Amino acid sequence: MKKTIILFSLLMVVLSVHADDISAVKGLVHRLFPGYEQVFSFRKTAGKTDVFSLRSEGGKIIVSGNNANSMAFGINHYMKYYCHVEVGWLKSDTFQLPSVPPRIPKPVTIKARVKDRFFLNYCTYGYTMPWWRWDEWEHFIDWMALNGINLPLAITGQESIWYKVWSELGLSDATIRNYFTGPAHLPWHRMINIDRWFAPLPMSWLNGQLMLQKRITARERELNMRPVLPAFSGHVPAELASIFPKAKITKLAPWDGYAEQYSCSFLDPMDPLFTQIQRRFIEIEDSVYGTDHVYGIDLFNEVTPPSYAPEYLSRVAKQVYASLANADPQAIWLQMTWLFYYRQKDWTNDRIKAYLTAYPKNRSLLLDYYCDMQEMWKSTDKFFGVPFVWCYLGNFGGNTMLTGDLETINRRMEHAMAKCKGNLAGIGATLEGFDCNPYIYEYVFEKAWNFPTNRNVQEWVNALADQRTGKVDANARQAWQLLVDSIYNQQTVTQQLQPFFNMRPAFMTSKMVSQIPQVDKEDKILLEVIEKLLQVDSDRQSYHFDLANLTRQLLTNHFMSVFYDYQKAYEAKDLQTMRLLAKKMTTIIEDLDKVVGTQSCFLTGKWIKDARAWGKDPMEKLYYEQNARNIITTWSDKNMGLNDYAYRSWAGMVKTFYGERWRMFFKAVEAALKARQHFDKAHYDSYKDRVCTFEKYWWEGCVGNFKAVPTGDSKTVVREILAKYQ
């Protein structure tokens, strides 16, 4: 009798787990596809390998899978390849469902090729997500589930935990909140790069983020994700030394041009206080957010370690892992390998090996962070057997520029899967910010599953064209094939791609001039693609985004070509031609602002509105707005190396920030010529000082009042613009 009760209890537990998975995926369908709840019927299957199956049965679409995440990916497969529906990563990305759900002519079963599918980057929390509320997070988490992501970086709300830890150790409220940075800059505080920039951090932010992270982690786990939580990396408030005078706390060198007052302090992992802080942080974090035992710790991101001696690096890594295991015996230490790429001359293989193999391999997980540029697994003997995730980065600063080499991505991922079967744990994407190339990341995550189109780029592109327009259309397919054969077939060769228009104005270098033929060639392709898309009859939001996005690129390219003629006119001292070309470029700026204004994701006004919404009073609203403006312009203070790093070709900024800088440049150059002088270094330095003053005034003085909702029909606007230039 007792044995029967035990078996019955176990059966109830299993059924409960199955019911939870099915309930979770039903909830996703209800949120994303209302009206389709009765279309799908779900079946939970056994087994640990992620797999989904689709089939039609009667009037139902039967979705089977081993968990909610697999079933969600199956739903997305049905939506994309049978309904021609693409669900975007932003809540503003709308779509239309077919009135009659398509049947599946032949059953489909697809397995995952890798266990882990990682997503996000510390920087994404500054360049894209700092102002998100739950509604945007809820949609995004559903998008991650649809794309099979099961290992998301989850670092929201950690400052609320740190506040508790530092308070317990005796630091005051003012000291702690002045140690933090402003919200948009917190990723670089978390990576031990900067302290105090835009401090103090309001208490309302800490409280709001704590509640938000609770909802984020709960929903991610509901959809079978393992949130990667933060842990202690040695970063401490400088004032901690006054409470623990014997602690080995070192002031790190200033990061990337910041003044010394913003430098971070680092507690030596060998110090007993390190283990004490690690344990307390994880205890509190676990009590508030729970844990899946995966923790992100990056000790030396873009900073120099106290020593590069292999013995030291081995000892430090071993001690950091020991502190983590002391707090959570099941802990897995996840870290990005960006530091090995960033300082390749210093991180030699003997040092990397000593650092990575100092603790158990099965307690480690690495992110090969920038495989679109350099696959570190190839130069480190496959990370010496330590499990790693192949990652596509593809974007710096959330920049708005077309980029993404699908053929290279395909080839490199297939090669890694063939050569690293022993320790390739997964596939990931580590974009710094959401950009204007969302489909590239969807392609990366489809590669993590074993179905035919994941090896054939051309077939995948045809399906993408159908999804973007909502139908099979010859013009759309031809347009996308042309795009992928040209623009989306260029390997990234720089860390940061930036249109000339978004740079602080100056005359072109010889290297920039050499790019003009390539830009002109790209313009011809873009014009042909846009004209083909204009022949498509579609009301899909994704279709209208593509028209605006491609025209945005066309206009910024055209601006560069016109400026090249302006520079030649300057060299010829042809003031009349210069004025005509300056006027033409001013018109391009106005047209660019108008076309990006048709899309919600290209609105400066929305970014600012979302930031201000976190403020509980006028002063806090101003604080958040200034922080939001700062990071997408000068990034820090005026005239530092990070200026324009996170540029945005967004409506509002185009006219009032970039446009004003160009108007100032044209005026300064003309003034020099009128005075019969060259626009030499002295003239440029004087002009640059004025521009720097303006840039700071733009973000600090909150120049401009921008629309937070899109205006105009992109198709109409694009046609008007093309008619003007042809």
QUIVENSUL-V999506 format. One record per helix or strand of 2 or more residues. SS is the DSSP state (helix for helix, strand for strand). FROM is the first residue (numbers start at 1). LEN is the number of residues. If there is no record, write none. Layout:
BEGIN
ss = [SS SS]
from = [FROM FROM]
len = [LEN LEN]
END
This chain:
BEGIN
ss = [helix strand strand strand helix strand strand helix helix strand helix helix helix helix strand strand helix strand helix strand helix strand helix strand helix helix helix strand helix helix strand helix strand helix helix helix helix helix helix helix helix helix helix helix helix helix helix helix helix]
from = [2 40 51 60 68 108 116 124 134 151 158 173 183 203 228 235 240 249 260 265 272 294 310 332 338 349 361 364 376 382 388 406 424 438 452 457 474 487 500 510 516 541 575 600 604 618 653 681 714]
len = [31 5 7 6 14 5 4 4 13 3 11 7 8 20 3 2 4 3 3 3 18 3 18 5 5 8 3 5 4 4 5 14 6 9 4 13 12 3 3 5 19 31 22 3 9 14 22 20 12]
END
